[in-house]
Amino acid sequence: GNSVTQMEGPVTLSEEAFLTINCTYTATGYPSLFWYVQYPGEGLQLLLKATKADDKGSNKGFEATYRKETTSFHLEKGSVQVSDSAVYFCALTGSGGSNYKLTFGKGTLLTVNP
Amino acid sequence: DTAVSQTPKYLVTQMGNDKSIKCEQNLGHDTMYWYKQDSKKFLKIMFSYNNKELIINETVPNRFSPKSPDKAHLNLHINSLELGDSAVYFCASSQATGGSYNEQFFGPGTRLTVL
């Protein structure tokens, strides 16, 4: 079946540091890939997405590129802010009959200190 | 506001009780979901309904019974609550396209605590 593996963290950075959260996946066919963010006490929000190989998703300074050759979708941001402190989830939906189901990684807690 | 809403936000109850969580979406989507997030933040799908029809049931105990009276609502009823049911339950919705892209929109969550 489909699976997602991401850095478990926690990750603690200083403001303006560079962020990378690694994510790799296993899936048949052509999955779509997502990063969701969960701020403290809130539900999940879609941060960015990519639906085919070599697509780059970007939003709020975050980027991730769909790499089919390495089955990866690493999240990056050049300069983090305190307000980026949250839990980040890498996720995928499969193709065909499994496209209804989001499979999540275990989440990575990011804390950014001023 | 267009959104996915859940009630209640917090639910504290005794073991053995029966409780329900309600979810409504006004996004016009045809597919709705329930996810469970455990204390380690791990998220796992429980159920999915498409046009009121159950399409995903992920090995959830039959004490959990989802009900979808219409496309905009998906409620979750839990019988004989156990300590291990304590978690945050998230409702989500999406518009099924039949393709591989399926962005889901999440509600704010219901924190269930079983004492």
Interface residues (C-beta under 8 A of the other chain):
Chain A: G29 Y30 P31 S32 F34 Y36 Q38 E42 G43 L44 Q45 L46 K49 T51 V87 F89 T93 G94 S95 G96 N99 Y100 K101 L102 T103 F104 K106 G107 L109
Chain B: V4 T31 Y33 Y35 K40 K41 F42 L43 K44 I45 S48 N50 I55 I56 F90 A92 S94 A96 T97 G98 G99 S100 Y101 N102 E103 Q104 F105 F106 G107 P108 G109
